Amino acid sequence: DPRAAAEHGGAIGHAGIAITSGLIVMVMIYALGNISGAHFNPAVTLAFSLAKTFHLKHLLPYLLSQFMGALLASFLLKYLFPENEFLGATIPSGSAEQSFILEIILTFLLMLVILNVAHGSKEQGMFAGLAIGSTVLLEAMFAGPISGASMNPFRSIAPALVSQQSQFIWVYMLAPIIGAALAVPCWKFLNQSEKVNYQNQSKSIEHE
């Protein structure tokens, strides 16, 4: 986040922020993907529930864990950098409507990648961490200066509450959930189309 970079006099830079975001997601997926599925994002967890690859009985514990983790991280930032006014809060550089639309698109693309590389609701496997981390890096690289490239409601809500910068909280609360939810029917349609094409190819081979 640009506010975090400010603690280093701008030495990290926008590219450094984007790379760090992608790498930490990748590392945590490889570290925790086979244990919990590496669910850091409530929009992703809710979308997996819509896709019926995540059991509803686990939904509330996961959401509570994600929110508590985000809050603890935000309070840690407040303790470490008490002079920082924003503490990583996500704030649009343009209009709220612009960031709202952009966050929907970003989260849609991220969720589409996750659905195609995750095993059920678990983000694991040789390439899952690389694919998802690279997507976060790419989206943070081009959209970070505009909307903050949050793609995660709690990642924005928690620092906004702790820093009392909550004027744009609705953008980052709604847009990622909408974007992730829209990816589910698209993923189902694409996979159904692929399945039909495969079946048609199989029948053609059998008749030859």
C-alpha positions in Angstrom: 0.0 0.0 0.0 1.3 3.5 -0.8 0.8 4.5 2.9 3.0 1.6 4.0 5.6 2.6 1.4 5.6 6.1 3.0 7.3 4.6 6.1 10.3 4.0 3.9 10.4 7.4 2.3 9.0 5.9 -0.9 12.0 3.6 -1.4 9.8 0.5 -1.9 7.8 2.1 -4.8 4.7 1.0 -6.5 6.3 -2.0 -8.2 7.8 -3.2 -4.9 4.3 -3.0 -3.3 2.8 -5.1 -6.1 5.5 -7.7 -6.1 5.3 -8.0 -2.3 1.6 -8.5 -2.4 1.8 -11.2 -5.0 4.7 -13.0 -3.3 3.1 -13.0 0.2 -0.1 -14.5 -1.2 2.0 -17.1 -3.1 4.1 -18.0 -0.1 1.1 -18.4 2.2 -0.8 -20.6 -0.3 2.2 -23.0 -0.4 2.5 -22.8 3.4 -1.2 -23.3 4.3 -3.0 -24.4 1.2 -3.0 -28.1 2.2 -4.2 -27.3 5.7 -6.9 -24.7 5.4 -7.1 -23.9 1.7 -5.3 -20.7 2.4 -8.5 -18.7 2.6 -7.5 -15.1 3.4 -10.3 -13.5 1.5 -13.9 -13.6 2.5 -15.1 -12.9 -1.0 -13.2 -16.0 -2.2 -14.7 -18.1 0.6 -18.2 -16.9 -0.1 -17.7 -17.6 -3.9 -16.6 -21.1 -3.1 -19.8 -21.6 -1.1 -21.8 -20.4 -4.1 -19.9 -22.9 -6.2 -20.8 -25.6 -3.7 -17.2 -26.6 -3.2 -17.0 -25.2 0.4 -19.2 -26.6 3.2 -21.5 -24.0 4.7 -20.8 -25.3 8.3 -17.3 -23.9 7.9 -18.3 -20.5 6.5 -18.8 -18.6 9.7 -15.6 -19.8 11.4 -13.6 -18.9 8.3 -15.1 -15.5 8.0 -14.5 -14.8 11.7 -10.9 -15.9 11.5 -10.3 -13.7 8.4 -11.8 -10.7 10.1 -9.9 -11.2 13.3 -6.6 -11.7 11.4 -7.2 -8.5 9.5 -8.0 -6.6 12.7 -4.9 -7.9 14.5 -2.7 -7.0 11.5 -4.2 -3.5 11.5 -3.7 -3.0 15.2 -0.1 -4.2 14.8 0.5 -1.6 12.1 -1.0 1.0 14.4 1.5 -0.1 17.2 4.5 -0.2 14.9 3.7 3.0 12.9 1.7 5.2 15.3 2.4 8.4 13.1 0.9 6.8 10.0 -2.5 8.3 9.5 -4.0 5.7 7.1 -2.4 2.4 8.4 -2.9 0.6 5.0 -6.5 1.8 4.5 -7.6 1.5 0.9 -8.6 4.8 -0.6 -9.6 5.5 -4.2 -7.4 7.9 -6.1 -10.3 8.9 -8.4 -14.0 8.6 -7.9 -15.6 5.9 -5.6 -17.7 4.7 -8.6 -14.5 4.2 -10.7 -12.9 2.1 -8.0 -16.1 0.2 -7.3 -16.3 -1.0 -11.0 -12.6 -1.7 -11.1 -12.6 -3.8 -7.9 -15.5 -5.9 -9.3 -13.4 -6.6 -12.4 -10.2 -7.3 -10.5 -11.9 -9.7 -8.1 -13.8 -11.4 -10.9 -10.6 -12.2 -12.7 -8.8 -13.3 -9.5 -11.7 -15.6 -8.6 -11.8 -17.1 -12.1 -8.2 -18.0 -11.8 -8.6 -19.4 -8.3 -11.6 -21.6 -9.4 -9.6 -23.0 -12.2 -6.4 -23.8 -10.3 -7.8 -24.7 -6.8 -8.6 -28.3 -5.8 -12.2 -27.9 -4.7 -12.0 -25.1 -2.2 -8.3 -25.7 -1.4 -5.8 -23.5 -3.1 -3.0 -26.1 -3.4 -1.0 -27.9 -6.0 2.2 -27.1 -7.8 1.0 -24.2 -9.8 -1.9 -22.8 -7.7 0.3 -20.5 -5.6 2.2 -19.3 -8.6 -0.9 -18.6 -10.7 -2.8 -16.9 -7.9 0.2 -14.9 -6.6 1.0 -13.8 -10.1 -2.6 -12.6 -10.7 -2.5 -10.6 -7.5 0.8 -9.1 -8.5 -0.4 -8.2 -12.0 -3.6 -6.6 -10.8 -1.9 -4.7 -8.0 0.7 -3.5 -10.6 -1.8 -1.8 -12.9 -4.8 -1.1 -10.6 -3.0 -0.3 -7.3 -2.6 3.4 -8.0 -6.3 3.7 -9.0 -8.4 1.7 -6.5 -5.7 0.2 -4.3 -6.4 -3.3 -5.8 -7.9 -4.6 -2.6 -10.0 -7.5 -3.9 -10.6 -8.4 -0.3 -13.3 -6.8 1.9 -11.6 -7.5 5.3 -8.2 -6.3 4.0 -9.8 -2.9 3.5 -12.5 -2.9 6.2 -10.1 -3.6 9.1 -7.5 -0.8 8.5 -10.4 1.6 7.7 -11.9 1.0 11.1 -8.6 1.2 13.0 -7.5 4.3 11.2 -11.0 5.8 11.2 -10.9 6.3 7.4 -14.2 4.6 6.6 -15.7 7.0 4.1 -15.1 4.6 1.2 -15.7 1.3 3.1 -18.8 0.5 1.0 -16.7 0.2 -2.2 -14.4 -2.4 -0.8 -17.1 -4.2 1.2 -19.4 -4.8 -1.8 -17.3 -4.8 -5.0 -15.0 -7.8 -4.2 -18.0 -9.9 -3.2 -19.9 -9.0 -6.3 -16.9 -9.7 -8.5 -16.1 -13.1 -6.9 -19.8 -14.1 -7.1 -20.0 -13.2 -10.8 -17.0 -15.4 -11.5 -18.9 -18.6 -10.3 -21.5 -18.8 -13.0 -18.9 -17.8 -15.6 -16.6 -20.6 -14.4 -19.5 -23.1 -14.5 -20.5 -22.1 -18.0 -16.9 -22.4 -19.3 -16.4 -25.7 -17.7 -19.7 -27.0 -19.0 -18.8 -25.9 -22.5 -15.4 -27.6 -22.2 -17.1 -30.8 -21.0 -19.5 -30.7 -24.0 -16.7 -30.1 -26.4 -14.7 -33.0 -25.0 -17.7 -35.3 -25.3 -18.3 -34.3 -28.9 -14.6 -34.9 -29.7 -14.8 -38.3 -28.1 -17.9 -39.3 -30.1 -16.2 -38.1 -33.3 -13.1 -40.3 -32.6 -15.4 -43.3 -31.9 -17.1 -42.9 -35.3 -13.8 -42.7 -37.2 
